[in-house]
Amino acid sequence: MTKKRIDCFKCKFFYVTWDQQFPKGCKAFQFKTANLPSLDVRRASGQPCLRFQKKVDR
């Protein structure tokens, strides 16, 4: 299994929140976190984020 880190900043589901304690969010999994969402997903499930979808370039 590869340990490649998923870059949430390149995911269409990633967003920045106004919450100072939880400034990063994931619309796919509907949660906010202080870490990158992909790190919390890996920590909770043991697998890389399976909902990652690359942002469309404008």
PLY file of the C-alpha trace (Angstrom):
ply
format ascii 1.0
element vertex 58
property float x
property float y
property float z
element edge 57
property int vertex1
property int vertex2
end_header
0.00 0.00 0.00
1.31 3.44 -0.89
1.67 6.13 1.75
1.18 9.03 -0.69
-0.52 11.97 1.05
-3.61 13.41 -0.59
-3.45 17.18 -1.08
-6.83 18.52 0.06
-6.05 21.93 -1.42
-6.39 20.31 -4.87
-9.72 18.62 -4.05
-13.06 20.09 -5.13
-14.62 19.17 -1.77
-12.11 21.09 0.36
-13.08 24.48 1.79
-11.82 27.03 4.31
-14.17 27.81 7.19
-14.60 30.85 9.43
-14.24 28.69 12.53
-10.86 29.48 14.13
-10.71 26.13 15.92
-11.62 24.15 12.80
-10.43 26.19 9.79
-10.49 23.41 7.17
-13.50 21.46 5.93
-14.60 18.65 3.65
-17.93 18.92 1.84
-17.85 15.24 0.80
-17.70 13.96 4.38
-19.39 17.03 5.90
-16.95 17.83 8.69
-14.59 20.60 9.81
-11.14 20.02 11.30
-7.95 21.73 12.45
-5.91 19.33 10.26
-6.14 18.56 6.59
-9.32 16.49 6.17
-7.44 13.72 4.36
-5.25 13.21 7.44
-8.29 12.80 9.67
-9.89 10.38 7.19
-6.72 8.24 7.14
-6.47 8.35 10.93
-10.12 7.30 11.36
-10.39 4.67 8.62
-6.82 3.55 8.00
-7.29 4.23 4.28
-6.55 7.22 2.06
-9.48 9.51 1.24
-11.64 7.77 -1.35
-13.70 10.86 -2.18
-10.84 12.97 -3.58
-11.73 14.64 -6.86
-9.31 17.02 -8.50
-10.52 20.62 -8.88
-11.39 21.73 -12.39
-9.00 24.41 -13.63
-10.70 27.58 -14.74
0 1
1 2
2 3
3 4
4 5
5 6
6 7
7 8
8 9
9 10
10 11
11 12
12 13
13 14
14 15
15 16
16 17
17 18
18 19
19 20
20 21
21 22
22 23
23 24
24 25
25 26
26 27
27 28
28 29
29 30
30 31
31 32
32 33
33 34
34 35
35 36
36 37
37 38
38 39
39 40
40 41
41 42
42 43
43 44
44 45
45 46
46 47
47 48
48 49
49 50
50 51
51 52
52 53
53 54
54 55
55 56
56 57
